[in-house]
Every structure is written in C-alpha cells, then in structure tokens.
Amino acid sequence: MWAIAFACAISFMGIGLVDPILPAISHELGASASQTMLLFTSYLFITGIAMFFTSWVSGRIGVRWTLVAGLVLIVLFAALAGASGTVDEIIGFRAGWGLGNALFISTALAAIVGAASGGSRQAIVLYEAALGVGMAIGPLVGGALGSVSWRGPFFGTAVLMAVALLAILVLLRTPKQSAEQRAAARAARPSLVAGFTALRDPALLALSGVAFFYNFGFFVLLAYSPYPMEAAAKAAGAEAFGAHELGLVFFGWGLALALTSVLVAPVLTRRFGLRPVLFTMLGGLTVCLALLGVFVHSLPGLVTVVVVSGLLLGVMNTALTEAVMEATELPRNVASSTYSAVRFVGGAIAPAVAGPIAEALGAPAPYWLGAASLVVSIIVLASVGHLLHRVGAPHETAEEEAAAISTGDAA
C-alpha cells in the first residue's frame, strides 16, 4: 500500500512539475504561451482517453502488471521529453507520458483500496494525500531543477519514477487465488468498452459531469497562472521572478491542497455530509477564479489567491472522489477509471483554450471562463441531487471493498 502511495506521489508530481518551467520553455525554445500550455493538454487528453480502457487492461494482466507498465512508460517518455529539442517534441512525449499515467493512476486508486485494511474512506484519504504531496513537491522540484535548466525536471522525474517502479516490483505481490477464485475473476473481467458503458449509470454520469467542469476551472488556474504572474512581476520591476519563484508559489499551493485533503476534508464530510461540502467548495473556488481575474495584474493578489485556492481544492478533490466511489454500484475499478477519464478530458481542454482566449480577449478572460465553468458544475450538481441517494450511505466493510476493487486482479 505504501509503495503504491509513494509511486502515486511521484506520478502526480508530473502534473505540476512543468508549471514553473512553462515560461522558461517559451523563452528558450521560442514558443508562445499557447504552445507551451499544450504540454498540459497532450498529457491530460491522452490520460483521459486511455483511462476508459484501463479497467479492461487491468482485468487482463492484473493490477500489479498494469501499474508496472504505466511506470515503465512514464520513465521512458519523461526522459525523452528532457532530451527534446522542440516544443512539438515535448508535447508528443508528454502524450506518451500521459498514456503511462493513465495506466498507473486509475489502477492505483483501486490497488490502494484493495490493499488497505480500513475500508475505502481511509484509502481515498491516503490516495488524495499522495496526490497533494505530489502536487506540492512537483512545482518545488520543477522550480529548483528548472532554475538550472528546463530539462532538469523531466530527467528528475524519470529517475524518481524508476525508483517507484523498483518499489512496486519488490513490494507489491498478487495474492494467491484458488481455481474457483480465478474462474470467478475471469468471468467478472470488464469488457473493452466497460469504461464507456459505465456512463449509462446516471449517478456516475452526473458526477463525471461535475468533475468535467470543475477540472476545467482547476487547470485554468494551474496551467495559465504562471504567465500572468510572470507579467505582473515584470510590471512591478521584479525581473528575477523565474522558475524558482514560480516553484515556491505552487509549492505553497500544493502544500495547502495536501493538508486540507488529508486533515480537513474527512472532518468536514463527516460533520456536514458530502453534498454540502461539494457545493461550498465549488462556490469558494468560483470566487477564487473571479478574484484572479480581478487581480490579474497584481503579483501579491495572484499569489495569495492561488495559494488560498489550494485549501479549497484539497477538500474538493477528496470529497468528489469519495462521492463517486459511493454513488454507484458499478465495480470500483470501472467507476474509478471512467470518472477519472472524464475528469482529465475536462482538464485537457482548459490549457488549450486559455492561451488563445487570453490573446483575443485579454489576460483576465481565462479566469472568468474558469469561474463560469465552475458555476456550470454547481448547476449540474444541484440538478442531479435525486440521483445521488447512495452518497453518504453506510460504508461497506473492508472485505467487501477489497473484493469489489480487486475483481479484475487475476494473474
């Protein structure tokens, strides 16, 4: 369980790792902001599309080897991205990185729940903690290595993921099964299109829609913010505001996300319930995106709102993931991969449109669009409340959770 969590943290580093070096890549490779933000789009889009099929893959080769395959791809394509000579090459290699990320991330949540002894709630908290730690450390490592060279963060990730790969190979073992158990597991394997047919479940479709629009706003904030920060710093005379400084800002953001996802989210959801927490966090994040639009030319304003938004994002990520796990009777590996697929596709669209919108309508425009997307997510959540009757219901036992998650885990 801890080996998987460590690998998750390193994998999530890959999302925020490039944030501090986006302006550096633009300057050194002669690329526009719109071009460099496609590093997020190619990564997230391939991650999202591939996640529709990861439950089928894990059902055929088992959770352990799916994790291993994903890690091998991440190591390979992270190293190739570091060796690239053009932005287009990096965009392409980030797509391959995204394929590895899809195999690993969507399977990792199911694997952690299956390996944990305390049921889904504790396992999800650990998963979100790994997400938060990775999100926090990614920009810090990216900023530190990126201040030397923009290539450094890519090579650094390749090395760390190689370590995670060794940890999985050594520490994670597939439980022995009887002939009857193996036969039952084969019969319950998801079909190739299980990820798509899962969207016929009204509750999963509803929460996936919420996640789609929520993640659009999330990645407007994450992918676009380095550029107005750099511009605001130059306008204020702070010429030294580069990869290292951006890394520190997003380290604060990621640290806030990690702390609230682990320490605050479980308390709030137990006391107030999942749906009230989701509405509150979405409303708060809408305000944050609007404030970023207002303070787009103020470096202190941008930094403050970005870090504060991390507090809300940590709670939101944990609460929404838990809601998805509770809202449907589908196998957990299928529900997890389908929800994650839609979520990442929503995130992939944001960087692709933020740059052109900023160029056409001005620097605040992407933030206003992100705020509007979060309003849509609130409307979707409010309109489908009748479909979420299972959310907040009593949890299954740890044994039932593990059985549900591990259905396709046959060697």
N, C-alpha and C positions, 0 to 999 in steps of 0.2 A: 504493500500500500504506500509506504513512504518512498520507495523507489519510483513508483508511478507519479507521486505528487512532486518529487524533485524534477522529474522529466517534464511534467506539466509546467512547472515554474519556468524552466529554461525555454520551453516551447513558446509560452506566452511572452517571453522576452522578445521574440521575433516580431511581435506586433508593434511594440513601442520602440524597438531598437532603432529603427530608421528615422524616427521623429526628429531627433536633434540634428541629423546629418542631411535632411532634405535640402535646406538652403545651401550647404556645402557642395552637395552633388550638383545642384543647379549651377553654382558658380564655376566649379571645376570642369564640368562636362558640357557647359554651355547649353543647359536645358532650362525651359520655362518652369514656373511653379506647377502649371497644369500637367506637364510631362512627368515631373518627379512624383507628384501625388499619385500617379498611376502605379507606383510601386506598391501602394496600398490596394489599389483596385485589382490588379492582376492576382495578387496574393489572396485577397479575400474572396474574389469571384470564383477562382478555381477551388479554394477551400470549400465554399458554399455548395457549388455544383457537385463536387466529389462526395460531400457528406451524404447526399441522397443515396449513395451506393455503399457506404462504409459498413452498414449493418449486414449487407449481403456478403461483403468481403470477410468480415469477422466471423460470420456464420460458417464460411467455408474453411478458413485457415486458422480460426481461433483468435481470441483476444490477444494472446501473447505475441503471435507472429504478425498480427496486424499492427500492433504497437511497434514492433521491431522494424517492419517495412516502412512505416511512416518516419521513424527516426533516421533510417538509412537515407531516405530521400531528402530529409531536411539537411543532414550533414553534407550531402553531395551538392545540393543546389545553393546552400549558403556559401560554401567555398567557391563555387562557380561565380556567384554574384560578386564576391570580393575580388575575383580575378577579371571582372568585366572591364571593357574599355569604353562602352557607350551606355547611355541611359536605356536604350531599347534592349540591350542585352540584359541589363539588370532587371528590367520589367519582365522579360521572358523567364529568367531564372527564378524570380520571385514567384512566378506562376507554378513552376515545379516545386518550389518550397511549399506553396500552398497546398499542393496535392499531398505531400508528406504530412503537412499539418492536419489535413482533413482526416487521414487515416489514424493519426495519433490522437488528436483532441477528442473526436467524437467517441472513440473507443475508450479513452482514458477515464471519462466520467463513469461509464458503465463498469470498467475494471475496478475503480476505486470503491464504488458502491458494493460490488461483489466481494471485494477483499475486506471491507470494513466490518467491524463487529457490532456497530451501534446503530445500524439502520441508515436510511437514505439521508436524513437531515444532517447527521454528523458528517457523512461522507461528502455531501454537497458543500458544506462549510469548508471542509478540507480542500476540495476542488477549487472553490472560489478563493480560498486563501492562497493557493498556488497561483491562480490567475492574478491576484492582487500583487503578490510578491514578484511575479514575472513582469507585470506591468510597471511596477516601481523600479525594479533593477534594470529593466531593458533600457529606458532612457538614460539612466545613470551610466551604464556601461557604454551605451551608444555615444553619449556625450564625451566620456573620458577617452575612449578609443578614437572617436571621430575628431577630437581636437588634434590628434596626431595625423590621422588620415581617414577619409571616409570609408576606406576599405577595411579598416580595423574591426568595426563592429560585425561585419559579415564573417570574417575569419574567426573572430572570438566566439561567435555563436556556433560555428561549425565544430570548434574544439569542445565547447561545453555540451553540445548535443551528442558528441561522440562519447563523452563521459557518461551521460544519461543512458545512452544505448548499452554501454557495458553494464551499468547498474541493472537495467531491465533483464539483460541476458543472464546475469548471475543470480539475481534475487527473485525474479518472478517465475513461478512454476505453475504449469497447468495441473489442476487437481486430477488424480486418477479417477476414472469412471468405470462402472460395470458395463457389461454389454448392453443391458437394458437401458442404462442412462445414456449411453452413446446413441442407441437407436432412437430414444425419445428426443435427444438433442438434434439429431439429423432431421427428424420429422418436423421439428419446430423451427428449422432454419428459415430466416426471412427470404422472400423472393427477391429477384433483381430489382423489381420496381416497388419494393415494400416502402421505401422512403417517400415515393410519390403517392401511393395509395393510402399511406398513413394520414395524408391531409384530408381524407374523407371524414376523419374524426372531427366533429365540429369544435370540440374544446381545443384540440391541438391546432387546428386551423386558425382559431380565434387568437390564441396566444402567440402563434407564429406571426400573425399579422401585427400584433402589438410589438413583438420583437423586431420585425422588419423596420417599422417606422422609428422605433426607439433607437435601433442601431444606426440608422441614417444620421440622426442627430448626434449620437455618440462619436461617429467617425468624422463628421464635420468638425467637431471640436478637436479631435485628436490629430487628424491629418492636415487640417487647414491652419490651425493656430500658430505653428512656427513662423509662418510668413508675416502675418500682421505683427507678431511680437518682434521679429527682426526689423520690420519697417518702423515700428514705434520706437525701438531702441535707437535706430539711426537718427530719427527725427529729434530724439532727446539728447543726441550727442554721445550716446554710449556705443562707440564703434567696436568695442571688444565683445559685444554680445553675440557669441557664436555657438558652436555645437556644445561646448562645455556648459555654458549658461543655460541653454535650452534643456540640456540633460538634467540639470538641477531642478528646473521648474517642473518638468514632467516626472522627475523622481518624487517631488512633493505631491504631485497629483496622484501618482501610482501608490504612494505610501498611504495617502488618505483613503484611496479605494480599498487597499488591502485591509486596513484597520477596521473600516466600517463593515466590510463584507464578512469578517470573522467575528468581531466583537459586538457590533451594533445590530446588524441585520437579524440574527437569531432572537435577540431580545425584543426587537420591535415586532417581528412577525408573530412571536408567541403571545405578546401582550395585546396587539391590535388586530392581528389577522393579516393574511397575505394581501387581499384585495385593497383594504385601506392603505397599506404601506405602498403598494404599487401606484395607486392614484397620487399619493402625496409625493413620492419621489419623482414621478413623471411631471407633476406640476412644478416642483422645485427646479428640475432640470430645464423645463421650458423657460423659467425666469432666468436661469443662468445663461442660456443661449441668447436670450434677448439682451441681457446685460453685456455680453461680449460684443454684440452688435453696437451697443451704445458706447462702450469703452474701447472700440477697435483701434483708436489712435493713442491710447494711453497704456504704456507698458505696465505700470503698477496695477491698473484696473484689470488688464488682461491676465496678468499673473495671479492676482488674487482670486478672480472668478474661476479660472481654470483649476486651481488647487481646491477651492471650495466645492466645485462640481465633482471632484473625486470622491468626496464624502457621500454624496448622493448616489453616484454611480455604483459604489461598492454595495450599498444596500439594495439598489435596484437589480443588479446582476444576480445576487443571491436569491432575492425574493422571486424574481421571474423564473429562474431555473427551477426553484422548488415548486412553483405553481405548475410548471409544465410537467414535472415528474408526478405530481398529484392529480392532475386534471384528467388523465386518460387511463384507460385500461390496456392500452397497447403495450407490447414488450418494451421495457425501458430503453434497450439499445436502439430500437427503431424510433421511439419518440425522441430520444436524445439527438440522434443524428439528423432527423427531419427538422426539428426545431432549430438546431444549430445551422443547418443548411440555409434555411430562410433568413435566419438572423445575420449570417455572414454576407449573403447576397445583398441585403439591405445596407450593410456597412460598405460593401464594394462600390455601390452606386455613388455614395457621398463624395469621396475624393474625386471621382471622375467629373462630377458636375460643379464642385465647389470652385475649382480654378476658373473655368470659363465664365461662371456667374460673377465671380469677383472681377474679372477683366471687363465684363459687359456692364455690370450694374454698380460696381464699387465694392470696397473692402468689407462693409458690414453685411452685404447681401447674403453670403453663405450662412451666416449666423441666423439671420431672420428666417431663411429657408429651413434650417435645422430646428428652430423653435416651432415653425409651422408643422414640421413632421412630427414633433413630439405632441402637439395638440391633436393631430390625427390619431396617434397611438392612444391618447386618453379617450377620444371619442369611440374608437374601436373597443377598448376595454369596457367602457360604460355600456355599450350596446350589446355586449355578449355575456353579461353577468349571469343570465339564466343558464348558460352552457357550462358554467364553472362550479356546479354544485359539489363536485368532489374536492375542490380546493379547500383545505382546512379540515378535511375529514380525518379521522384517526389513522395513524400510520400503520403500515404492515409491520410484521415482525421482521427482525434482521434476516432470519432464514428465508422468509418469503421474498424479501427484497433481493437477496443474493440469488435466489433461484430465478427470479424474473429477469435480472440483469444478465445472468450467465447462460441463458437459454441457448444461445448460438455458440457457446465456447466449447466446441468439441475438437479435439486434436485430429 
